[in-house]
Amino acid sequence: AMEKSYVSMFLLLIVISCALAKDAAKKDSKDTTAKPKLPQTLSRGLFFSSQKPLMIIHHLDDCPHSQALKKVFAEHKEIQKLAEKFILLNLVYETTDKNLAPDGQYVPRVLFIDPSLTVRADITGRYSNRLYAYEPSDISLLYSNMQKALKLLKTEL
């Protein structure tokens, strides 16, 4: 049996409230007179009622590899379209959650986490020594991995 690594609940609470706060900010940005609304963290969609998989991108601002990957990611139209089906989380600091560093703390690394809060160890990049690493030239692999993550999700739910 594949050992499952579950992401800590605490981190997920932060993740989801950040994602929802961002959503709320996007919707409310037009109406400047509206009072700032609190993100409805718990009332709406905790535990992924949205059933979106989570895509965590670890990077550091002063890392040229991270910046290069970010650039191709942002310019890839298909990826941007597909990204709307994910909850995207950019982590610019190193996490203490061991599950999010299954094979070490290097950047950039991209992890997919399904709604059962499991890190998908079956969706990896092409380097055996850094399983979740992608270089700018691997952008099409990252794209197909995003498709894979969504497909796996549909068949498993």
C-alpha positions in Angstrom: 0.0 0.0 0.0 1.2 3.5 -0.8 2.0 5.4 2.3 -0.2 8.4 2.4 1.1 11.6 3.8 -1.6 13.9 5.1 -1.1 17.6 5.2 -1.6 19.1 8.6 -5.1 20.6 9.2 -3.6 23.8 10.6 -1.8 24.5 7.3 -4.9 23.7 5.3 -7.0 26.1 7.4 -4.5 28.8 6.5 -4.4 27.7 2.9 -8.2 27.7 2.5 -8.7 31.0 4.3 -6.1 32.6 2.1 -7.7 31.2 -1.1 -11.1 32.4 0.0 -9.9 35.8 1.1 -8.3 36.2 -2.3 -11.5 35.2 -4.0 -13.5 37.6 -1.9 -11.0 40.4 -2.6 -11.3 39.8 -6.4 -15.1 40.0 -6.3 -15.2 43.0 -4.1 -12.5 45.1 -5.7 -14.9 46.9 -8.0 -17.1 48.3 -5.2 -14.7 50.5 -3.2 -17.4 51.8 -0.9 -18.3 48.4 0.4 -17.0 47.6 3.9 -14.3 44.9 3.8 -16.0 41.6 4.3 -14.4 38.9 6.3 -13.5 35.8 4.3 -16.2 33.2 5.1 -13.7 30.6 5.8 -15.7 28.1 7.7 -19.1 28.7 6.3 -18.1 28.1 2.7 -16.1 25.3 1.4 -13.8 24.2 4.2 -12.7 20.6 3.4 -12.9 21.3 -0.3 -16.6 21.3 -0.9 -15.5 23.0 -4.0 -13.7 19.7 -4.8 -10.8 21.5 -6.2 -7.4 19.9 -5.8 -4.7 22.0 -4.2 -1.6 22.9 -6.1 1.2 24.1 -3.9 4.1 25.9 -5.5 7.1 26.4 -3.2 9.4 29.1 -4.4 11.7 31.8 -3.0 11.7 35.4 -4.3 15.5 35.6 -4.6 15.8 32.2 -6.4 16.4 32.6 -10.1 15.0 29.1 -10.8 11.8 30.0 -9.0 11.4 33.3 -10.9 12.1 31.6 -14.2 9.4 28.9 -13.6 7.0 31.6 -12.4 7.4 33.5 -15.6 6.8 30.5 -18.0 3.9 29.5 -15.8 2.3 32.9 -16.0 2.8 33.1 -19.8 1.4 29.6 -20.6 -2.2 30.2 -21.6 -3.4 26.6 -21.3 -1.9 26.4 -17.8 -3.6 29.6 -16.8 -6.9 28.3 -17.9 -6.4 25.0 -16.1 -5.2 26.8 -13.0 -8.7 28.0 -12.4 -9.7 24.5 -11.6 -7.2 24.4 -8.7 -6.7 26.1 -5.5 -3.3 27.6 -6.1 -1.0 28.3 -3.2 2.3 30.0 -3.6 4.5 29.4 -0.6 7.5 31.8 -0.4 8.7 30.5 2.9 9.8 27.0 3.8 7.2 25.0 5.6 7.7 23.0 8.7 5.2 20.4 7.5 7.2 17.4 6.5 4.5 16.2 4.2 5.0 19.2 2.0 8.7 18.3 1.7 8.5 14.6 1.1 12.0 14.4 -0.5 13.7 17.5 0.9 13.4 21.2 0.9 14.3 22.6 -2.5 12.7 25.2 -4.7 10.8 25.5 -6.8 8.8 22.4 -6.1 5.2 21.8 -7.0 3.0 19.4 -5.1 -0.6 18.3 -5.8 -2.9 17.6 -2.9 -6.2 15.9 -3.4 -9.4 16.7 -1.4 -8.7 13.8 1.0 -5.7 16.0 1.9 -3.2 13.5 0.6 0.0 14.6 -1.1 -0.1 12.9 -4.5 3.2 11.1 -4.6 2.2 9.7 -8.0 2.4 13.1 -9.7 6.0 14.1 -10.1 8.4 15.9 -12.3 11.2 14.2 -14.3 14.0 14.2 -11.8 14.4 11.2 -9.5 16.4 13.1 -7.0 14.0 16.0 -6.8 10.6 14.5 -7.4 8.6 17.7 -7.4 11.0 19.9 -9.2 10.2 21.5 -12.6 12.5 23.7 -14.7 11.1 26.2 -17.2 11.7 23.6 -19.9 9.4 21.2 -18.1 6.4 23.4 -18.4 4.6 21.0 -20.7 5.1 18.2 -18.2 3.7 20.4 -15.4 0.7 21.1 -17.7 0.1 17.4 -18.2 0.5 16.7 -14.5 -2.1 19.3 -13.8 -4.4 17.5 -16.2 -3.5 14.2 -14.5 -4.3 15.6 -11.1 -7.8 16.7 -12.3 -8.4 13.4 -14.0 -7.4 11.4 -11.0 -9.7 13.5 -8.9 -12.7 12.8 -11.1 -12.2 9.0 -11.1 -11.5 8.8 -7.4 -14.4 10.8 -6.0 
